[in-house]
C-alpha cells in the first residue's frame, strides 16, 4: 500500500514538473516575441518617411505619374 501511494505521488510530481517546464518555455517564447514586437513598433515610429515637399529633389517618373493621376481626380 505504501508503494502505491509513493508511485502515485511520484507520477503527480513528475507531471507537475513537466507542466511547469512547458509553461516556462512557452512564457519565455511569448515574452521574447512581445519584446521584439515592441522594438519593431518603436523603431518604425522613429523613422519618418520623407515627404515630397521636404526633399527638394526632382520627382522620378513613378512619382510624377502618381502626382499627375492625383491632379486629374
C-alpha positions in Angstrom: 0.0 0.0 0.0 2.8 2.4 0.8 4.4 1.7 -2.6 1.1 2.6 -4.4 0.9 6.0 -2.6 4.6 6.6 -3.4 4.2 5.8 -7.1 1.1 8.0 -7.4 2.9 10.8 -5.6 5.9 10.5 -7.8 3.8 10.5 -11.0 1.9 13.6 -9.9 5.2 15.4 -9.1 6.7 14.4 -12.5 3.6 15.6 -14.3 3.7 18.9 -12.3 7.4 19.4 -13.2 6.7 18.7 -16.9 3.8 21.2 -17.0 6.0 23.8 -15.2 8.8 23.4 -17.7 6.4 23.6 -20.6 4.8 26.8 -19.3 8.2 28.3 -18.6 9.3 27.7 -22.2 6.0 29.0 -23.7 6.1 32.0 -21.4 9.7 32.8 -22.5 8.8 32.5 -26.2 5.8 34.8 -25.7 7.9 37.3 -23.7 10.6 37.4 -26.4 8.0 37.9 -29.2 6.4 40.7 -27.2 9.7 42.5 -26.7 10.6 42.1 -30.4 7.2 43.5 -31.5 7.6 46.5 -29.1 11.1 47.1 -30.5 9.9 46.9 -34.1 7.0 49.2 -33.4 9.2 51.7 -31.6 11.9 51.8 -34.3 9.3 52.2 -37.0 7.8 55.3 -35.3 11.3 56.9 -35.1 11.8 56.6 -38.8 9.7 59.1 -40.7 9.5 58.8 -44.5 10.5 62.0 -46.3 7.6 63.9 -47.9 7.9 65.1 -51.4 7.9 68.7 -50.3 10.8 68.4 -47.9 13.3 66.7 -50.2 13.8 69.4 -52.8 14.8 66.7 -55.2 13.2 66.2 -58.7 10.5 63.6 -58.9 11.3 60.4 -60.6 8.9 59.1 -63.3 7.0 56.9 -60.9 6.3 59.7 -58.5 5.4 62.1 -61.4 2.8 59.6 -62.6 1.3 59.4 -59.2 1.0 63.1 -58.8 -0.5 63.5 -62.3 -3.1 60.9 -61.5 -4.0 62.6 -58.2 -4.3 66.0 -60.0 -6.7 64.6 -62.6 -9.1 63.4 -60.0 
